[in-house]
Amino acid sequence: MKKLFALALALTLALTAANAFALTIGFSQIGQESDWRTANTDDIRSALPAEGWTLIYDDAQQKQENQVKALRNFISQNVDYILFTAIVGTGWDEVLKEVNESEIPLILMDRMPVPETLDQIVYAGAFGGDFVEEGRRMGYWTENYLQSVGRGEEEINVVLMEGTTGSAAAEDRTTGILEAFENYPHLKIIAQQTGNFTRSEGQAVMESWLKAHDKIDVLLAENDDMALGAIDAIKAAGLIPGVDIIIVGCDAVKVAHEAIVAGEMNATIECNPLYSPAVIEMIKGLEAGEVYGRDVIHPAESVYDAVGGIPSNADGSLLSILVDDDVVASRKY
């Protein structure tokens, strides 16, 4: 009888522990505008359910109003955590205050609301790339590469293809690029326009620039998908991408690495989309009573290119990594 009682007690405790950690998490994603976003989404959608958690996923189809609706649905469903990526920086004050009033812990990922909004809300933690630094690295790599090929004193015409207007990734990467370019007056930005982080719009914008400008030396694209679209436009115009026009992307997705090996792209700055290990660790910590700060947690990131060894940050300590077939094969996204 004692053995049966002990067995029943152990089973009850085990079930109680399991149920205590049977979490439901709402994930509001902006859409699937790029290979980076697909990798980010797939990572979360596979890893969190593998923990035994229920994930309610909502794809906003690139519309802010859909994200607002999703957040309110998560509140009504009384989920345990909300994981949120903001398609643009502004317009969130009301709905995020509603999240706070529901007392559901909010975890921010990738694109953040503007600082004015962050200052007014409570969030359990935040993960994202250092977009300003990624922009700086695009600028520093460009200058140091040009120096390495003997073009450091030449006047260089640069076109800057920006991401989605109003998004943190686009605004901050532009800030970083312009900050780096202040040190290099021979780098002239002759055109600057959004490509909305998509390959199709990247191609269309590049086509218009090639018609409008006789001399384009460098393309800086704030994500790889736009760079890859621009490559198609450059080839269609009878030019050689990576040779006639130096192409620098951002995100370091696998297809960009393949373009570098093919000689059609010169460099890509990494923005790691695989946040699931850090998100899972944080949720487990929150369940255990841990408290995290308000600073955005940045993953370690590198710069990849066709030559290797190009200084890519302010003090020259970050050197680019040469992309070869082994590097391509090792990419998870």
Sequence and secondary structure as in RCSB ss.txt:
>XXXX:A:sequence
MKKLFALALALTLALTAANAFALTIGFSQIGQESDWRTANTDDIRSALPAEGWTLIYDDAQQKQENQVKALRNFI
SQNVDYILFTAIVGTGWDEVLKEVNESEIPLILMDRMPVPETLDQIVYAGAFGGDFVEEGRRMGYWTENYLQSVG
RGEEEINVVLMEGTTGSAAAEDRTTGILEAFENYPHLKIIAQQTGNFTRSEGQAVMESWLKAHDKIDVLLAENDD
MALGAIDAIKAAGLIPGVDIIIVGCDAVKVAHEAIVAGEMNATIECNPLYSPAVIEMIKGLEAGEVYGRDVIHPA
ESVYDAVGGIPSNADGSLLSILVDDDVVASRKY
>XXXX:A:secstr
 HHHHHHHHHHHHHHHHHHHT  EEEEEE    SHHHHHHHHHHHHHHHHTT EEEEEE TT HHHHHHHHHHHH
HHT SEEEE  SSSSS HHHHHHHHHHT  EEEESS   HHHHTTS  SEEE   HHHHHHHHHHHHHHHHHHTT
 TTS EEEEEEE STT HHHHHHHHHHHHHHTT TTEEEEEEEE TT HHHHHHHHHHHHHH S   EEEESSHH
HHHHHHHHHHHTT  BTTTBEEEEEE  HHHHHHHHTTS  EEEE     HHHHHHHHHHHHTT    SS B   
  EEESS   B STTS  B EE  HHHHHH   
